[in-house]
Amino acid sequence: MLHRQSRGDFMGATLQQIATYLDNAGWKYQIDEDENRILTGVYAENLEDFLIVVQLEEDGEFFELFAPRVLSGVKDHPHKSAILQAMLSISWETKMLQWEYDPTDGEIRAIIEFPLEDSILTEKQFNRCLHGLVQLVDEIALPRLQEVMETGQDPGDIEEGERLLLKLQEEAPGLLTMLEKAMEARKRRGRFPAGEM
């Protein structure tokens, strides 16, 4: 049976510990002790109000860092399925970052979360999570998701296709040229010369 360690041996994280990490990095923040969270934010290129919430659950043994309301207007968007699929692709392609979608109001949040249990949250871990969230959301995810919202097409799919073509070119030189010629020949076979109809 597991027993909680005595208060002197407390592991996990506290709001005061995280506030110290933010102080050391020169961040401005607000502590909300009633909700066991810290609110902060950052100026970003692709997100006007980049609010960041540091939330502690389970007496500080579960850490959450998230950006609420990253995207709006998704609930009834005509490209909703493409947007959600792109979010899943971004989660697959990146470390730590996950996406949450609330179907009741359409809120999309970007989140990094993990259990601390009997470990402490180090300053280095916290800073990696904080800077990772900002960079991944603002520089990588948002431009891509905004394009999906506008076009219904995920530019990440195109990039993946280009990577595949480059790999083919490296592993089988000349294969792409051969495939291109075969595709052109196939197109010509399907056409009738003018005047033959």
C-alpha positions in Angstrom: 0.0 0.0 0.0 1.3 3.5 -0.9 1.6 6.1 1.8 1.8 9.8 1.5 5.2 11.1 2.5 5.4 13.4 5.5 5.1 17.2 4.8 8.9 17.5 5.3 9.5 15.1 2.5 7.0 16.7 0.1 7.5 16.0 -3.5 5.8 17.4 -6.5 5.4 21.2 -7.1 4.1 24.2 -5.3 2.9 27.6 -6.7 5.6 29.3 -4.7 8.3 27.1 -6.3 6.9 27.9 -9.8 6.7 31.6 -9.0 10.4 31.5 -8.1 11.1 29.9 -11.5 9.1 32.7 -13.2 10.9 35.3 -11.1 14.3 34.0 -12.1 13.3 34.2 -15.8 11.8 37.7 -15.4 8.2 36.8 -16.2 5.2 38.7 -14.9 2.4 36.5 -13.4 -0.6 36.4 -11.1 -1.1 33.6 -8.5 -4.6 32.3 -8.1 -4.4 30.2 -4.9 -8.1 29.4 -4.9 -7.7 27.5 -8.2 -4.2 26.4 -7.5 -2.8 28.0 -10.6 -0.6 30.8 -11.9 -1.6 32.9 -14.9 0.9 34.5 -17.1 1.3 35.4 -20.8 3.7 36.3 -23.5 3.7 38.5 -26.6 3.5 36.2 -29.6 3.6 36.6 -33.4 0.6 34.5 -34.3 -1.7 34.6 -31.2 -3.0 38.0 -30.0 -3.7 37.0 -26.4 -1.3 34.2 -25.5 -2.5 33.4 -22.0 -0.6 30.6 -20.2 -1.9 28.7 -17.2 0.2 26.7 -14.8 -2.1 24.4 -13.0 -1.3 22.0 -10.1 -3.6 19.1 -9.4 -3.5 16.3 -6.9 -1.7 18.3 -4.2 1.0 19.4 -6.5 1.7 15.8 -7.8 0.2 16.5 -11.3 1.6 19.4 -13.4 -0.3 21.1 -16.3 0.8 24.0 -18.4 -1.6 25.1 -21.0 -2.7 27.8 -23.4 -6.5 28.1 -23.4 -8.5 29.4 -26.3 -5.7 28.9 -28.9 -8.2 28.7 -31.7 -11.8 29.8 -31.9 -14.6 29.2 -34.3 -13.8 25.5 -34.8 -17.1 24.1 -33.4 -19.1 24.9 -36.6 -16.2 25.4 -39.0 -16.6 23.9 -42.5 -13.0 22.4 -42.2 -13.5 21.2 -38.6 -12.4 17.6 -39.4 -9.2 18.8 -41.2 -8.4 21.1 -38.3 -8.8 18.4 -35.7 -6.8 16.0 -37.9 -4.0 18.6 -38.2 -3.9 19.0 -34.4 -3.5 15.2 -34.0 -0.7 15.3 -36.7 1.1 18.1 -34.8 0.9 16.1 -31.6 2.4 13.1 -33.4 5.2 15.2 -34.8 6.2 17.1 -31.7 7.3 16.2 -28.2 5.2 17.0 -25.2 2.5 19.1 -26.9 -1.0 17.8 -26.8 -4.3 19.3 -27.9 -7.7 19.3 -26.2 -11.0 20.1 -27.8 -14.2 20.9 -25.8 -17.1 20.0 -28.0 -19.6 22.0 -25.9 -18.1 25.4 -26.7 -15.4 24.6 -29.3 -12.5 25.6 -27.1 -9.1 24.3 -28.3 -6.2 24.4 -25.9 -2.6 23.4 -26.2 -1.3 21.6 -23.2 1.7 19.9 -21.7 0.9 17.8 -18.7 2.5 15.0 -16.7 2.5 13.4 -13.2 5.2 14.4 -10.8 4.1 11.9 -8.1 7.2 11.5 -5.8 9.5 13.7 -7.9 10.1 17.4 -7.9 9.6 19.8 -10.8 13.0 21.2 -11.5 13.5 24.7 -12.9 15.1 23.2 -16.0 12.1 21.0 -16.6 9.7 23.9 -16.1 11.5 26.2 -18.4 11.7 23.5 -21.1 7.9 23.1 -20.8 7.2 26.8 -20.8 9.4 27.7 -23.7 8.4 24.6 -25.6 4.7 25.4 -25.3 5.3 29.0 -26.6 7.5 28.0 -29.5 5.5 25.0 -30.6 2.1 26.8 -30.5 3.2 30.2 -31.9 5.9 29.3 -34.4 4.8 25.8 -35.6 1.2 24.9 -34.8 -0.7 28.2 -35.3 0.5 29.1 -38.7 -0.3 25.6 -39.9 -3.7 25.5 -38.2 -4.7 28.9 -39.5 -3.9 27.7 -43.1 -6.0 24.6 -42.5 -8.9 26.9 -41.3 -8.6 29.0 -44.5 -8.0 26.2 -47.1 -9.1 22.9 -45.6 -5.7 21.6 -46.5 -2.9 20.7 -44.1 0.4 22.1 -45.3 2.1 19.5 -43.1 0.7 16.8 -45.5 2.5 18.5 -48.4 5.7 18.8 -46.4 5.5 15.0 -45.6 5.0 14.3 -49.3 8.1 16.4 -50.2 10.1 14.5 -47.5 9.0 11.2 -49.0 10.1 12.4 -52.5 13.5 13.5 -51.2 14.0 10.1 -49.5 13.0 8.3 -52.7 15.5 10.4 -54.6 18.3 9.6 -52.2 17.6 5.9 -52.0 16.8 5.3 -55.6 18.4 7.9 -57.9 16.6 8.2 -61.2 13.3 6.6 -59.9 11.5 9.9 -59.7 12.4 10.8 -63.3 11.2 7.4 -64.4 7.9 7.8 -62.4 7.4 11.3 -63.9 7.8 10.0 -67.4 5.4 7.1 -66.7 2.8 9.5 -65.4 3.1 11.7 -68.4 2.8 8.7 -70.8 -0.3 7.6 -68.9 -1.9 11.0 -69.3 -1.2 11.0 -73.0 -2.8 7.6 -73.5 -6.1 9.0 -72.0 -6.3 11.8 -74.6 -7.4 11.7 -78.2 -5.6 13.9 -80.7 -7.7 16.8 -81.9 -10.0 15.9 -84.8 -10.2 12.1 -84.1 -13.6 12.2 -82.3 
